[in-house]
Structure formats: structure tokens, C-alpha cells
Amino acid sequence: MRDTKPDKYEEIVKKPLLNTNFRPKADPEDPEKAQKIFQANPTFGKLGFTSYSEDPGDTDAIINAIIENN
């Protein structure tokens, strides 16, 4: 949305996120290993992982990326 509808994005980005599903970009070198989906409710400070990848570091990588970018 940021790329295709920048005006709408600027309006939406100011609103709180409630229960939202995210799909992280897969690692092009190993797309099967990446975390498939996670849920976030930033308004209440909650993250939920509906499934886990075989590499336990994938979940940590998502959490670290969230912390680094906020």
C-alpha cells in the first residue's frame, strides 16, 4: 500500500493496529524455512505465532526486527 497508494498509506499509518496478520518475506535462499505468519496486536503489546519454523531463530529474528524498527 505504501508503494501503490501513498496518500491512503499516510492516512492509515497514523491509526492504531489491532489484531493484524503479517507474512514476513521469505528468505530467497531457503523459502521453506521462514516463519509463515504471525499475529500482532501492538495496541496491547501482543505477538502470536500460529506455527513455528524448524529453525528456532526465525521467531527471534522477527521479534528483533520489530524492536530495531520501532
Protein Blocks (a to p, Z undefined) as FASTA:
>chain_A
ZZmmmmlmmmmmmpccddddddddddfklmmlpcfbdcddfknopacdfbdcfblklmmm
mmmmmmmmZZ
